[in-house]
Amino acid sequence: MKWMRVVARWCLATMLLGYGLMAQAASSADYVLGVGDVVRITVYQNPDLSLETRINEGGTVSYPLLGTVKLGGLSITDAEKKIATGLKDGNYLKQPQVTMLLMSGKSNQVSVLGLVNRPGRYPLEAGSSKLSEVLAVAGGIVAGSGSDVVVVSGLRGGKPFRKEIDFPKVFASTGSEDDFGLENGDSIWVDRAPQIYMYGEVQRPGAQILLRDTTLLQALASAGGLTLRGTERGIRIHRRDESGQTKVIQLDMNDKLKANDIIYVKESLF
């Protein structure tokens, strides 16, 4: 019975590996070729037609028998079909079976800007176009400084596109945000994390990062609490409304603060 369990586990592992390879192959087939990409082209039972080449500035390659072939702008699947059709229509092969493998992807790139550890331009490798994957390559968001909200902008369907993604929610147990799929030319922007400002009778006045759902009580604790001369009854919040006007309000200790709130703690008169 033990050997049967071993065989069953081996079969399951092989099946899962097969599914993984199939998913990766499907992702690679959707990759759109462009300038700088290096591809390996093979034709079944025709080794003389095998070629590893780079797509030049014109988006073309020089291929045996066919001469100059434009591959830029085509998916890998469509590029395979184009070469197969050329070989068949030219009466070189009756049923050519063409396979193309992306060796190095350089054409599809995105820009990662703002408060990440390694800002710059990064290629979208075949099968690796998720926001989390690109941010990981860029070293991640700068801890304690970068915002949780990541902005992705670019073009979709030829029209300007902009999306704000609450990044921690991508990995939350509820999964309320999708790990956004990127496309060639997208820009990723990580702004500075929102801040609040404390002054008056607190131990450590100044700016502090506004963490998610921070209450007035928590902010006062982060500032070291009140001084001996401070009073909770003398706390005022300066907050801008949507029109840009600043209003002075009072909050309960368990009320949540907003970005750019200014908290002033007055001195006790007694």
Secondary structure, DSSP 8 states (H G I E B T S, - for coil): -HHHHHHHHHHHHHHHHHHHHHHHHHHHHT-B--TT-EEEEEETT-GGG-EEEE--TTSEEEETTTEEEE-TT-BHHHHHHHHHHHHHHTTS-SS--EEEEEEE--S-EEEEEESBSS-EEEE--TT--BHHHHHHHTT-B-TTTEEEEEEEEEEETTEEEEEEEEGGGGSSTT--S---B--TT-EEEEEE--EEEEEESBSS-EEEE--TT-BHHHHHHHTT-B-TTEEEEEEEEEEE-TTS-EEEE---TTSB--TT-EEEEEE---
